Amino acid sequence: MPTIKTIIFDFGDVFINLDKQGAMQNAHELFEVDELPEELVAINTLYEQGLISTEEFLDFYTENFPKLSKSEIIDAWNVILKDFPKERLDFIKQLSEEKQYKLILLSNTNDLHIKWIIENVPFFNEFKSYFNAFHLSHEINLRKPNADIYEFVLKENHLKPEECLFIDDTKANTDAASKLGIHVWNIDETKQDIIHLFTVNNHLF
């Protein structure tokens, strides 16, 4: 029977709701493409990993799509971000107060998204305070599902993989963590909610 001592959470579609499909459809219409060119995907990935600045990211888009203003690009980029249900904040607050587990956040995100969240989620700083560590891809220059991001989290926080549970809505991310011996829950955000963590995963606790 595993002894879970640390719970590692993704952010998008675990705590804050995302509209991935709507955002993709919006991007296709805005950039007048049927699918995103590889070059755009590559730039987005570099930006998420903090390897280019927000200014460089926006410059790339305005140079390639001169019809669009920077504010239109920012709006399109942020359209994926939706609401943050209060019961999820209450859930992590209670977990933090019980002090039974080390709580870590590990998210692929970027400077523009975090700025939007700070401006639009009034309790973001409170939420952040409930974690022992808060790792964002653009700040640590690493990105899921690459193995090095999980190795970084394990080393940085002095964790044993077999004592960790990692929760993410993207299967590639949980598969990568699982290969390192970390317990995983590939949450289905369409049917499951993080507040039911212990009911769904009672075999681990």
N, C-alpha and C positions, 0 to 999 in steps of 0.2 A: 504493500500500500504506500503510494507516494506521500511524502510530507511536503506540502507546498508552503514555502516561507515567503515567497515573493510573487506578486501578481504584476505582470507587465501589460499595459493597455495601449491599444491604438487609440486615436482620437476621432477621426472622421468615421461616421456611421457606427461608432461605438458610443460616443458621448454626443457629439454634434451631428445632426442629420445632414446628409449630402444629397444633392440631386445630380448624380453623375450622368445619367442619361440625358436629362434636360440641358446640362452644361455642354455636353458633347454635340447635341443637336443645335444648340445656340451657336457654338463655335463653327460648325459646318456651314450654317447660314451666313454668319458674319464674314467668314473668310472665303465663302463661296467655293467650298471644296466638298467632295463626297466623303473623303476621309483625310485625317490630318497627315500632311507630308512628314516623312521621316525627320526632316530638318527641324520642324516645329516640335515634334516629340523629343528630339535630342536637346533642344534649347530649354524646353519645359523641365526636362530631367536635370540639366545642369543647374537651372534656377532652384529647383527643389533641393538640390544638394549644396546650395550656397556657393557654387563655383563661379557664378556670375552675379552681379549686383542687380537690384531692381531697375536701376537706370539702364544698364546694359540690356536687360531683358525687354524693357519697354522700347528702347531704341531699335532693337532687332525687329520688333513687331511693326513699329511705325515706318521703318525703312522698307519692309516687305509688304506692308498694307497701307500705303500712303493716304488712302481715303479715310482711314480711321484715326481718331485723336487718341492721345494717351488715356484720357478719362474713359473713352469707349472701350479701350482694351482692358483697363482695370476692372470696369463693370462686368465685362464678359468673363474675365478671369475669376471674379468673385461670385458669379451667379450660381456656382456649385454649392455655396455655403447656405445652409438653411437654419432651422431653429435648434436650440439646445434645451431639451425638456428638463424642467426643474427637478423632477424625481431622480434624474441621473446625478445631479449635483448632490442631492440629499443622500443618495446611495454611497457616493465616494466619501462624503463627509462622515457618514456613520462608520465606514470601513476605517477611515483615518483615525477617528476617535477611539475605536476599539483596539488599535495598535497590535493587531494579531499578525499582520502581514506588512512586509515592505512593499510600498506602492510606487510603481514607475510608469511614466508615460513615454511611449516611443512612437513618434509620428513622422511620416513623410509629409512635410509641409514647407511653407515658404514665407518670406517676409510679408508679401502683400496679403496673404490669407490671415496671418497672425494679426496684422494691423486691423483688418476688417473685424476679426473676432474681438479684439480688445475694444474696438469702438461700438460693436453691436451686441456683445454679450456682457451685460453689466456685472456679472459675477465671475468673469474669467480669472481675475487675480485670486479670488477666494478659491475657485476650483483648483488652480495651480498650486496653491498653498497646501493642499491635502496630499500631495505627492512627495515622496522622499527624493525622487529625481525626475526631471522633466526634460527629455531628450527630443529635440526637433531636428529633422534631417538637415535643414539649411544652416543650423548652428554648429552641428558636429561634422558637417561635410561628408556624411555617410547616408546611405539610402537603402531601405528595404526593397527587394528581398536579398540583397547581397549579404553573404555570410559575415562580412567584417563588421556590419552594424550590430549584429547580435553578440559577436565576440567582444566588441567595444562595451556594450551594456553589461555583459557578464564580468568583464575585467574591471571596469570603472566602479561597479557597485559591489565587487567581491562576492559574486553569486555562483552557486553550483547549478548547472542547467537542470538537473533532475529535481531541484527544489523550486523551480520557477514554472508558472503558468503564463503563457502569452496569448492574448486575445486580439484577433484582427479579423476584419471582414473579407480580406483578400487571401484566397487560398495559397497563392504563390508565396505570400509572406509567412503564413503559418507552416507551410511545407518546409521552407528554408530553416525556420527555427527548430522544427521537429528533428531535422537531420543532425542538429547539434545536441540533441537529447533533452530539449526543453518540451515540457507538456504544452499542448496547444488547444485552443478552442477557436475554430474557424466559424465565427458567429454569422448567422444568416440574418442580416438586418431587416429583411422583409417579414420575418416570423419571430425573431428572438430579440430580447432586450437585455442589456448589461445588468439591469436591476435583478434579473433572475439568474445571475451567475452561479450561485451556490445550488440552486435547484437543478439546473441543467448539468452541472459538473459535480454532482454530489459524490461521484465515484472517486474524485480526487481529494476531497476534503474530509 
